[in-house]
Amino acid sequence: MFYEWQNGHLLLRIKVQANASKDEFCDAMGQQLKVRISAPPVDGKANQYLIKFLAKQLRVSKSQVELVSGETSREKRFKIFGLSCVPAVLKEKDNVKKRR
């Protein structure tokens, strides 16, 4: 599973594909969720763009999305504050993996 609860916060494991043609959540890949974003991986722009994308998709503010690890890697971990349950958009991606 690509997400877990840790001390009341949602922890996401994400594999990022920068410079994609569109922004989207893809399928779960083992213990990670693949996410495509259109921002280039230059000077931290992709990280900031990914934070903005996650905040919009999960319906939280950007300040509630924290990059925990993977600043210069494609494999990243994010902590999401202020959620009481896993958002439907993430549950849907987890269910895709289980149906196969």
N, C-alpha and C positions, 0 to 999 in steps of 0.2 A: 504494500500500500504506500502511496506517495505522500500521504499526510498522516499526522498524528497529533494528539493533544499533549501539550507539555506545560504544566503549571497553569492551566486555564487558557493557554494561547494555542492557536493552530500553527503547526510547523509544517511547511511544504518543502518537498524536495523536487527541484525543477531542473530539467536539462534544456538549455536555451539554444535556439537557432536564430542568430541575428541575421540581418540583411534579407529577411524573407519577403515574399511578395505581399503578404498580409499578416495581420496580428491575429493569432488564434491559439486556443488550447488544442493540443493534439491528444493522442491516446497515451495512456500510461505505458511506460516502458520499464517493467520490473518495479523497482522501488522509486521511480521518478516519473514525473509528468512532463512530457515534451511540450514546450511552448515556443511558438514561432513569433518573432517580432520583426518589424521592418527597420528598426533603428540599427545603425552600424555599431560594431563593437570598438568604438574609438573614444578614448578619454572618459570612460565611465558613462557615456551617453546611453548605451544599451541598458545598463543597470538602472539609471534614472527612468528611462522609458518603460522598462519592465515593472518597476514599482508603480508607475502611473497606470499601466495596463492592469496589473493585479488589483489595485485599489478600485478601479472602475468596474472590473468584472465581479469582484467580491463585495461591491457596494460598501466600501469603507473609505476613510480619508487616506491620503498618501502617508500621513504621519502614523497611521496604524499598520503600515507595512515596513518591516525592518529586514534588511539584508543581513543574515547572520554569518554566512560563510560563502566563499566562492566569488569574491569580488572580481578576480581576473580569470576565472574558470567558466566553462560552459555549464558546469554542474554547480548549482546554487541551492542554498537553504534560506527560506524566508520565514519570519515569525509574523503572524497576523494577530493583532490585538483587537479586542472588543467584539469577538464573535461568540455566540452562545451555542451554535451548531455549525456543522459543515455545510457551506453553501451548495445549493442544488447543482450549480455548474460543475463543481468538483465531484460530487457524488455521481453525477452522470458519467464522468470520465472513468471513475473507478468501476462502475457497473459495466461499462463497455468491455473492460478487461475480463470481468468475471463471466460474461456471457459466452466468451469464446471457448 
